[in-house]
Amino acid sequence: MFYIVLLFIITIILLSYLYISRNISYQFINEKEVISHINKKDAILIDVRTLSEWKQKHNPRSIHIPIDRLVFDIERLIPDKKQPIIFCCKRSIRSQAAAIIAKRLKYKNIFYTGYCNSI
């Protein structure tokens, strides 16, 4: 009986993992991929750092939307849900959070990176 319950639990965990990984619609990209997406695919670069971080150094082609304003501003600024979007910040923690928010808002082509200062 113990092995049947254990097998059942393992099956549920594996199925859950497969379902979650299949539904992830955002991905991390490196600095070279960011530049390629911006130049070739007309992706929009959104810098989600604080205003003071953004003022220190930023890509002139980026849009500044601090992470705490993203939910309120993204649909107004980028109404096309199929538009490729790259979120960036200093270490990719906030940009990944922004990607999750965008996914929940039904955006489809979402990327994130931590290379804001070097792009």
Secondary structure, DSSP 4 states (H G I P E B T S, - for coil): -HHHHHHHHHHHHHHHHHHHHHT--EEE--HHHHHHHHHHS-PEEEE-S-HHHHHHS--TT-EE--GGGHHHHHHHH---TTS-EEEE-SSSHHHHHHHHHHHHTT--SEEEES-TTT-
